Amino acid sequence: MLHWADYAKFFMALMVIVNPVSAVPLFVSMTASNSEAEKRHIARMASISVAVVLVLAAVIGQQILVLFGITIASFKVGGAILILLMAISMMHATPSREKQTPEEAREAEIKESIAVVPLAIPLLSGPGAISTTIIYATERSSMGHLGAIILCCLLVACATWLALRLATPVSRWLGETGVNIAIRLMGLLLAAVAVEIFTSGLVVLLPGLK
């Protein structure tokens, strides 16, 4: 297993990428006409969907890479670039197309239920979250390590549920400016994580850089 600090880093990175705070304004606007019971159901289904997607990525992610002949080092470099692009979008407080395109946003406006699509996938557990989970899950091959990764994924899903359940008061308290400040700070942290992942993959692909 890795050091506990590495699992803490993974948890924080995943929290920043999933970024339930950024989903709060969208959740509030898209559930404005729903009852409180329906909002609770949407929040619960979205968080369960996030947990399922991330746990599946941790469990079968490496097998998928092997199936397509992709090395872990190459996936780290590619995943780090994607994460860095997301971080740059967050630091500009602008929606990332990696999470949702304008076409998907328009489609979401007419959907009866937004819990799974587009809220859980791709807004919360999108390509960045999936890539990060696979990268950290492949660091060790022990059951203890996999269990720790899955636990982190479940904690992130629980935090997502809590953020969505408290979306209305949080949105009123933070306001648009507060949400943007939080997103920018998380984007800065995410950029640092992306650079670490990128360099760890690059030194394997180009050992002469060591």
N, C-alpha and C positions, 0 to 999 in steps of 0.2 A: 504494500500500500504506500501511497504518497504521504508526505508530512501533512499534518492537519491544516497548516497554513495554505497548502496547495488546494485543498478542498474548499477552504474559505474563499480563496481567490476564484475558484470555479463558480461557487455560489454567487459571489458578488458580480462576476462577469455575466452570468446567466440572468441575474436579476436586472442588470443594466440593459441587456439585450432584449429580454422580454418586455421590460419597461412598462409595467402596468399603469404607472402614473400617466404616461402619454395616451393610454387608452381611455382614461377617465372622461375627458371632454367628449370623445366620440360615443362612449357608452351612454352618457347623459343625454346627448342629442338624439341618438338613435332609439332610445327607450323612453322618450318623453311621453309617448302616448300609451305606454304599457302600465299595467297596475303594479303595485309593490310585489305581489306574489309572482307575477311574470318576470319582474326584474331580478328577483331572487333566483328564479329558475334559470334565467339566462346566465347570471353570474356563476351559478353552480355548474351548468353544462359547459361553459367556456373554460373554467378552471380544470374540470375533469378532462376535457379535450386536450388542454395544454399538457397535463400530466401524462396522458396516453402517448401523445406525440413525442415528448422528450424521453420518456422511458423506453419507447420503441427505438428511438435513435441511439440510446445508450446500449441497448441489448443487441440489436441487429445491425448497427451502423457499420461496424468493421467488416461483417460478412458481405454487406452490399459493396463496400470498397473493393474487397477481394474479388467479388463477382465481376466487377468492371475493370479489374486490373489496375486500380489506382493505389499508389503507395501512400502511407500515412504522411510522409514528408510533403509530398505534392499537395495532398488535401489540406495540410496545415497552411501552406503558402496561399493556396486558392481561398480557403476559408478566411484567413487573416485579411486578405484584400477586401473580401465582401464585408467583413466586420468593420474594417477601417472606413469603407464607404458609408456604412450606416452611422459610424461615429461622427464623420464629417457632417452628414445630414442633421444629426442630433445637435451638434454644436452650432448649426445655423438655425436650429428650431424649425426645420422644414420636414414634411413627411418624406420618408424614404420610399422610392419606388420598389426597393427590394421587399418591402413589407406589403405595400398595397399600391396598385396603379390607379389613376383616375377612373378608368373603366370599371375596376372592381368596386371603387367607392360608390359610383353611380348605381351599380347593380345591388349593392348592399342596402341602398335607400328603399328599394322596393321588396326586399325579402321579408317574409313574415317572421323568421327567426334568424338572429344574427349570431347566436351563441357559438356555433362551430365555424361557420364561414360567414363573414370574414373576420370575426372577432378573435377566435382561437387560432385559426389558420387563414391567412398568413400574418395577421397583425401582431399577435403575441408570440406564438411559436412558429416563426417563419424560418427562412433559410439560415439566417445568422444564428439563431438559437439552436437549430438542428446541427449546424456545422460545429459550433462550440461544444455541444454535448458529445458528438462523435469524437472530436479531437481529444477531449479530456478522458473519455471512456477508454480510448485505445492506449493510454499511457501505461497501463498495467493490465495483466491478464488474469488477476486473481478475483475470486468471488467477493472478497472483502472490499476491494477497490470498486467493483461494479456496484455493490450494495451502497457504498458511500455516495457514488455518483447518482444513483437512483434516489437516495434520500434527499440529496440537494435538489433534484428535479421536483420531487414532491413538495419540498418546502417552498420552492418558487411558485408552484401551482397554488399552494395554500395562500401565499402572499398575494397572488393575483386575485384569488377569490375575495380576500379581505379588501383589496383596493377597489374592486368592482362593487362590492356590497356597500362600501362607504363612498361610492363615486359622487353622489349628489352633495353631501356635506363637504367632501374634500374639494370638489370643483368650486363650490361657493367660497371656501376658505382660502384656497390658493389663488384662484382667479387665473386668467390667461397668462398674465405676467409671471406669476409664481410657478405655473406648470412649465413655461418656457425656460425659466432659470434652472429648475430641477433637471430638465432634459439636457440643457447645455452642460451642466456639471457632470451628468452621467455620461454624456458623449465624450468628455475629456478623459474620464476613467476608461471608457471602452477603447479609445484610441491607444492608450498605453497597453492594454491587454492585447490588442491586435498586433502591435509591434513585437511583443514578446512571442506570440504564437508564430508570427512571420519569421523571426530570426531563428527560432528553434527548428523550423522546417527547412530554412535556407541552409543552415550549417550542415544538415544531413545531405541535402542535394549537392551542395558545393563544399566538401570537407576542407578545401584549401583556405576557406575563410576563417577557420579556427585559429 
